[in-house]
Amino acid sequence: MALNDAYLGSRNDLANDIAMLRSTLKEAVQAYALRVDGMITEAVNLLAEDPLALGLTDLQHRHASMLKARKLFARLKVKAHRGRRKDLRAIEDVAGRLRDLVAEW
């Protein structure tokens, strides 16, 4: 009977550990998505600026940055439906580079 009790106790402890792991995964994924989405939002907000309020030099500089950004997107090859870490890294990399490009504006 003692082995059965020990087994049941270990099973309950393991079930709790697994539930905690699942919760931690969800929290980490949510925090990661918010961070990367924040980088993307920075670029979106800058695109919303009125181009008529900018000088010719600023427009030329921004246009060059936009062309560089478009190249980043052209090279982005992900299979989001597969949920691979390498796809997440590729998305984060493009978002970071995009943020860096628009930060120069």
C-alpha positions, 0 to 999 in steps of 0.5 A: 500500500505504501508503494501505491501511495508513493506512486499516486503522490509522485503522479500528482506532483508530476501532473502539477509540474506539467501544468506549470510547464504548460503555463510557463510556455504560454506566458513565455510565448505571449511575452515574446509575441508582445515584444516582437509585435512592439518592434513591428508597431514602431515601424507601423507608427512611423509609416503613418506620419504625413510625408508632406510634413517632411523635407526632400532629404528626409523623404529620400532617406526614408525611401531608401530605408523602405527599399531596404526593408522591402528586401528584408521581407522578400527574403523572409521565408517562414512556415508559420503553421509549423511553429518552428523556432527558426521561423520565430527567429527569422520573424524577430530578426526582420522585425528588429532590422525593420525597427533599426531601419526606421529608427534612423528616420 
